[in-house]
């Protein structure tokens, strides 16, 4: 059985990178979203209710309650958390000693704190996914890293502590829940485009922030779009159960299908850090053997000629081929795939009904739960077996304590996750053990487990709705207020901003799907533009001079709803076509009765005094200085700069690592080891568990290639 030491290290680094992007992206938008002059001031969410400190902290778990003690208001406290989160995540990405549970716990607590005051701008599924992943990584991270030189002599599962694999299994379970639920909800929503396999003929054009590649993808043949929808259902519904397959080649095949889907989404859409985080989750499907962490393991397996192993290998191959054949047959049967050789196309259609799918879902949802139970039970038994190999009563006692704690935590988190997972099928949800419901309800506010379901329904079937803001000085001549990222000017190409998420642009996309009363924050946005608040203006144009009313705020502001479509091939200098639909928000000015009524209706007239702060404090001045230095940079440029810096440092580390490895002195008492004989590897692996000691709460790190 191949180990997962290297995949765990990739996971630790990957999550640190995602946290870095998430915090840095949020930091650039805090003044405009949550500052005292922002759209939704964060201080509105933290009003003391006369409760005790610890009760208040438990009900609204955020570190921002402590901001006044530092002389900061809520928005400044959020800036401090975002900066510290970015720096900590960057450190964990680059420095092995910082990949510690305490560091990841701080990252999770900081992001949870931000989400508690983030309101609608932090109500995205990827924010919940990052919180759930962030808590899991606290369990996955080792308490102590083993130096590379010690680890270089270890291979396979040697030196592995019994509990190491347990928390990492929860990452695989999370990936399964994410993908399976995302596939199922597309059909349970009864969206006609998913059932008609035409969803992708609309998706590239109507998604929130398309990329230039989305324009090209949109103009692909319809039959290819429909075939891509079939492939999406295959990858998201049929493949995820293979995450728990006992045959590693099946797990690796599932890994590459998930990676392919995520890369295609990254190319055609700006989904911030979501797809990067999903790619990080797929590391749970890998093992050291596949990543060349055990170069000798494959040779040892090939050298084995015993007939039981050969028979087992043959049966595994036959089972693997049978599963591939079953997937192919099921895909052809369920979607009526037919090849038209004359027209060189593939015809497809859904051959099952909603009732049949609902019955199938009732049949398989509970078995998938039992599949998770069986897989977790196997991991627990494997951990117990490893514990029996530990020698010495003190190391064995320490290993037993660690295994008990992490085993109980793993089982508890699995039970909690069953509640949101079972939302995909109400009957299964009602049949769950009541203890799981109680446990989930007790910790629900911590977002340890969440329900997922991406792209449930396809919007913009008659054209992509877009809200266009306009300003005027006299109420007769109107000037459009163009955003940096969302579609506006039909001649401007779609941007590439990943991994940044412009949260105002995203909410403008949601606002366009309904009346403005469904998006109360929009009224506050109009108010801030009338007041000429610079932090909000910088969310629209980071370069203030590009904002048409940068010299003087507009007297009137209104909003129009348009329908947008991608331009056709051959239309020069145009990426979009658009058509006016209706007025979205009426013309208003400061003091207008309509505006005042809407502000009262939505509770946006925040007259409460700001929380205590000391603007002359050293910490507040330092935060202001950092903001002044970074504000001239556009957010995507800042994030790409961080990425480039990380890449440069990693290249330097890779170049310097061989020299440091050669020049480092041997460990005290370590003797040069003679060359091992061919068959000595297995014996050394069997002996290595005896080297476990009580202080070795470590998980051996990646060895040098």
VENPEZI-V291386 format. One record per residue. NEAR is the number of other C-alpha atoms within 10 Angstrom. D_LAST is the distance of its C-alpha to the last C-alpha in Angstrom with 1 decimal. Layout:
near & d_last
NEAR & D_LAST
NEAR & D_LAST
This chain:
near & d_last
10 & 20.4
16 & 16.9
21 & 16.1
26 & 15.7
24 & 13.7
23 & 11.3
24 & 14.4
26 & 16.4
20 & 14.3
18 & 14.6
24 & 18.3
24 & 18.9
22 & 17.7
21 & 19.5
24 & 22.7
27 & 22.7
25 & 22.6
25 & 25.4
29 & 27.4
28 & 27.1
28 & 28.5
25 & 31.1
24 & 32.4
25 & 32.4
24 & 34.2
25 & 36.7
20 & 37.4
25 & 38.6
22 & 41.2
23 & 42.6
26 & 45.7
24 & 46.9
25 & 46.2
26 & 46.9
22 & 48.5
21 & 52.2
17 & 53.0
23 & 50.4
26 & 51.0
25 & 50.6
23 & 50.6
27 & 48.3
20 & 51.0
18 & 53.0
14 & 50.5
16 & 50.8
10 & 54.5
10 & 55.3
7 & 57.3
7 & 58.8
9 & 56.3
10 & 54.6
10 & 51.4
10 & 49.1
10 & 50.9
16 & 50.5
15 & 46.8
13 & 46.3
10 & 48.2
19 & 46.6
20 & 43.2
20 & 42.4
19 & 41.7
27 & 44.1
19 & 47.0
14 & 46.1
20 & 46.3
16 & 49.9
12 & 49.1
16 & 46.9
20 & 49.7
24 & 48.0
26 & 49.3
29 & 47.3
24 & 45.9
26 & 44.8
23 & 43.2
28 & 41.3
27 & 40.2
21 & 39.0
24 & 37.0
26 & 35.4
19 & 34.5
18 & 33.1
28 & 31.2
26 & 29.6
16 & 28.7
21 & 27.3
29 & 25.3
23 & 23.9
20 & 23.0
23 & 21.3
23 & 19.3
19 & 18.1
12 & 18.4
17 & 16.8
15 & 20.0
19 & 22.1
27 & 20.6
20 & 23.4
19 & 26.1
14 & 28.8
20 & 27.3
28 & 27.0
17 & 30.5
19 & 31.8
27 & 30.3
23 & 31.9
21 & 35.2
23 & 35.4
26 & 34.9
25 & 37.4
20 & 39.8
25 & 39.6
19 & 40.3
20 & 43.3
24 & 45.0
21 & 43.4
16 & 46.2
15 & 46.1
18 & 43.4
16 & 40.8
12 & 42.0
12 & 39.3
15 & 37.3
19 & 33.9
17 & 35.1
21 & 35.8
22 & 32.5
23 & 30.7
25 & 32.9
21 & 32.2
23 & 28.4
26 & 28.7
21 & 30.4
26 & 28.0
26 & 25.1
22 & 27.1
21 & 26.8
28 & 23.2
25 & 22.0
24 & 21.4
18 & 24.0
19 & 21.7
20 & 18.0
18 & 16.3
14 & 14.7
15 & 11.0
17 & 12.0
13 & 14.1
18 & 11.8
15 & 9.2
11 & 12.0
22 & 12.7
27 & 12.1
21 & 14.3
21 & 17.2
20 & 17.2
22 & 18.4
24 & 19.1
23 & 22.5
24 & 25.1
26 & 25.7
25 & 22.2
19 & 22.5
23 & 26.1
22 & 26.1
24 & 23.2
21 & 25.5
24 & 28.0
23 & 25.8
20 & 25.9
21 & 29.7
24 & 30.1
24 & 28.4
25 & 30.8
25 & 33.8
21 & 33.0
22 & 32.7
23 & 35.4
23 & 37.9
21 & 37.3
24 & 38.1
21 & 41.1
19 & 42.9
22 & 43.1
19 & 45.5
19 & 47.2
13 & 48.2
13 & 50.3
16 & 49.2
14 & 51.0
21 & 48.2
23 & 45.6
20 & 48.0
13 & 49.1
22 & 45.5
21 & 46.5
23 & 44.5
22 & 42.1
22 & 45.1
20 & 45.8
24 & 42.4
23 & 41.0
26 & 44.3
24 & 45.1
21 & 41.9
22 & 41.9
27 & 39.9
27 & 39.1
23 & 37.0
16 & 38.3
16 & 36.3
21 & 38.5
21 & 41.5
13 & 40.1
19 & 39.1
19 & 42.6
16 & 44.2
12 & 42.4
11 & 44.8
16 & 46.1
16 & 45.1
18 & 41.4
21 & 41.8
24 & 43.2
20 & 40.5
16 & 37.9
22 & 39.8
21 & 39.7
16 & 35.9
16 & 35.7
21 & 37.8
18 & 35.6
19 & 32.4
22 & 34.0
17 & 36.3
18 & 35.4
21 & 31.6
25 & 31.0
18 & 32.3
20 & 29.4
23 & 27.1
21 & 28.4
16 & 28.3
11 & 27.3
15 & 25.8
20 & 22.2
16 & 22.8
20 & 25.7
21 & 23.7
19 & 21.1
14 & 24.2
22 & 25.7
22 & 22.6
13 & 22.7
17 & 26.5
21 & 26.3
18 & 23.8
12 & 26.1
16 & 29.1
17 & 27.7
14 & 26.5
12 & 30.0
16 & 31.7
21 & 29.7
17 & 30.8
23 & 34.5
26 & 35.1
25 & 34.5
22 & 33.6
23 & 32.1
24 & 29.2
23 & 30.2
23 & 28.1
20 & 25.0
21 & 25.7
22 & 26.2
21 & 22.8
23 & 21.3
24 & 23.3
23 & 22.0
23 & 18.6
24 & 20.7
24 & 20.8
21 & 17.1
23 & 15.2
22 & 11.8
19 & 12.4
18 & 13.1
12 & 10.1
14 & 7.9
24 & 7.3
21 & 9.6
15 & 9.1
13 & 12.2
19 & 14.4
12 & 15.5
10 & 16.6
13 & 18.5
10 & 20.2
8 & 21.3
9 & 22.7
10 & 24.9
9 & 28.4
8 & 30.5
9 & 33.0
9 & 32.6
12 & 29.0
12 & 29.9
11 & 32.8
11 & 30.7
13 & 28.2
12 & 31.3
12 & 32.9
16 & 29.8
14 & 29.7
12 & 33.4
14 & 33.2
17 & 30.5
13 & 32.7
12 & 35.7
14 & 34.2
13 & 33.3
12 & 36.8
12 & 38.3
15 & 36.6
12 & 37.7
12 & 41.3
14 & 41.5
17 & 40.5
16 & 43.1
15 & 45.7
14 & 45.4
18 & 45.3
16 & 47.4
18 & 45.1
13 & 47.0
12 & 46.0
10 & 48.8
8 & 48.2
6 & 51.1
7 & 50.0
8 & 46.3
15 & 45.7
15 & 44.7
16 & 47.3
21 & 46.4
19 & 48.4
15 & 48.3
12 & 50.2
13 & 50.3
10 & 52.4
13 & 51.7
10 & 53.5
10 & 51.4
14 & 48.2
14 & 49.5
11 & 50.4
11 & 46.9
16 & 45.4
16 & 47.6
13 & 46.6
13 & 42.8
18 & 42.3
18 & 43.1
11 & 41.1
14 & 38.0
17 & 38.7
12 & 39.0
15 & 35.7
21 & 34.1
15 & 36.0
13 & 34.9
18 & 31.2
21 & 31.5
13 & 33.4
13 & 30.7
18 & 28.1
20 & 30.7
12 & 31.4
16 & 27.7
19 & 27.5
15 & 30.7
12 & 29.3
17 & 26.3
21 & 28.8
14 & 30.8
16 & 27.9
24 & 27.9
17 & 29.9
13 & 32.3
11 & 35.0
14 & 33.8
19 & 30.2
20 & 31.6
16 & 34.1
17 & 31.6
24 & 29.4
18 & 32.6
13 & 33.6
17 & 30.3
21 & 30.4
13 & 34.0
11 & 33.6
18 & 30.6
18 & 32.1
12 & 35.4
16 & 33.9
21 & 32.0
18 & 35.2
14 & 37.2
18 & 35.1
21 & 35.1
19 & 38.9
24 & 39.3
24 & 37.3
23 & 39.6
25 & 42.5
16 & 41.2
23 & 39.5
21 & 42.8
15 & 44.5
22 & 43.7
20 & 46.4
10 & 49.3
13 & 50.5
20 & 47.2
18 & 47.2
13 & 50.6
10 & 49.6
16 & 46.8
12 & 47.3
11 & 49.3
11 & 47.1
18 & 44.2
18 & 46.6
13 & 47.7
16 & 44.2
24 & 43.2
12 & 46.3
11 & 45.9
13 & 42.6
13 & 43.0
15 & 43.4
19 & 39.9
16 & 38.5
19 & 36.1
27 & 36.6
21 & 38.0
20 & 39.3
22 & 37.9
18 & 39.3
15 & 38.4
14 & 40.6
19 & 43.3
17 & 46.0
18 & 46.1
18 & 48.3
18 & 50.2
14 & 51.5
11 & 54.4
18 & 52.4
23 & 50.0
25 & 52.0
28 & 51.4
24 & 53.3
24 & 54.3
20 & 55.7
19 & 58.6
26 & 60.4
19 & 63.9
16 & 66.3
10 & 69.5
15 & 68.6
9 & 69.4
9 & 66.8
16 & 63.3
15 & 59.9
18 & 56.7
21 & 53.9
18 & 50.7
21 & 47.4
19 & 44.1
23 & 42.2
22 & 44.5
25 & 46.6
22 & 49.8
18 & 50.6
17 & 50.6
14 & 49.5
13 & 46.3
18 & 43.1
24 & 41.1
16 & 38.5
20 & 34.7
21 & 34.2
23 & 31.2
24 & 29.9
24 & 33.2
23 & 36.0
25 & 39.5
19 & 41.2
23 & 44.7
19 & 44.1
18 & 42.8
16 & 45.9
17 & 48.1
21 & 46.8
16 & 47.8
21 & 51.1
22 & 52.0
17 & 52.0
12 & 55.1
13 & 57.9
16 & 57.2
15 & 58.6
12 & 55.5
18 & 53.4
18 & 55.4
21 & 52.9
19 & 54.1
19 & 57.4
20 & 55.7
20 & 53.8
24 & 57.2
21 & 58.7
21 & 55.9
20 & 56.3
20 & 60.1
16 & 59.5
19 & 57.1
18 & 54.4
19 & 51.7
23 & 48.7
24 & 49.6
22 & 50.2
20 & 46.7
24 & 45.3
22 & 47.2
20 & 46.6
21 & 44.4
16 & 46.4
17 & 49.8
10 & 51.7
14 & 50.7
17 & 52.4
17 & 55.9
20 & 57.7
15 & 55.8
10 & 59.1
11 & 61.1
18 & 60.3
23 & 61.9
19 & 65.2
22 & 64.4
26 & 61.2
20 & 61.1
22 & 58.5
18 & 58.8
20 & 57.0
20 & 55.9
18 & 54.4
22 & 51.6
19 & 50.3
21 & 47.8
18 & 49.7
14 & 50.2
11 & 48.6
7 & 50.9
10 & 51.9
9 & 51.1
11 & 49.9
16 & 49.9
20 & 47.1
21 & 49.5
16 & 53.0
18 & 54.8
12 & 58.1
13 & 59.9
12 & 60.5
12 & 62.1
15 & 62.4
21 & 59.6
20 & 60.9
13 & 64.4
19 & 65.1
21 & 65.3
22 & 65.9
17 & 65.7
10 & 68.4
11 & 68.8
11 & 70.1
13 & 67.6
19 & 64.7
17 & 66.1
13 & 66.8
16 & 63.2
18 & 61.8
11 & 64.1
12 & 63.3
14 & 59.5
10 & 59.8
18 & 58.3
13 & 61.1
14 & 59.1
7 & 61.6
9 & 60.0
9 & 59.3
14 & 55.7
16 & 54.0
14 & 54.6
17 & 52.5
15 & 52.9
13 & 52.2
9 & 52.5
12 & 49.8
12 & 46.9
16 & 44.4
19 & 46.4
13 & 46.7
12 & 42.9
16 & 42.3
14 & 44.9
11 & 43.3
11 & 39.9
15 & 41.6
10 & 43.5
9 & 40.5
12 & 38.5
14 & 41.4
12 & 41.7
13 & 38.3
15 & 38.3
24 & 36.2
20 & 33.8
12 & 33.3
19 & 32.5
21 & 29.9
16 & 28.3
12 & 28.4
18 & 26.5
17 & 23.9
12 & 23.7
13 & 23.5
17 & 20.5
13 & 18.8
12 & 19.7
13 & 18.5
15 & 15.1
12 & 14.8
11 & 16.1
13 & 13.7
12 & 10.7
11 & 12.8
11 & 13.9
13 & 10.9
11 & 10.1
10 & 13.9
11 & 14.4
12 & 11.9
10 & 13.9
9 & 17.2
9 & 17.2
10 & 19.7
12 & 19.2
9 & 20.6
6 & 24.3
6 & 25.3
8 & 21.8
8 & 22.3
7 & 20.1
7 & 19.1
6 & 20.3
7 & 18.4
9 & 18.7
7 & 20.9
8 & 20.0
9 & 21.6
10 & 20.7
15 & 17.7
13 & 20.2
9 & 22.4
15 & 19.8
16 & 19.0
13 & 22.8
14 & 23.3
18 & 20.8
21 & 23.0
16 & 25.5
13 & 23.5
23 & 24.3
19 & 26.8
13 & 29.1
12 & 27.4
20 & 24.0
19 & 24.4
17 & 20.7
22 & 18.1
27 & 14.8
22 & 12.3
23 & 8.8
19 & 6.4
13 & 3.8
8 & 0.0
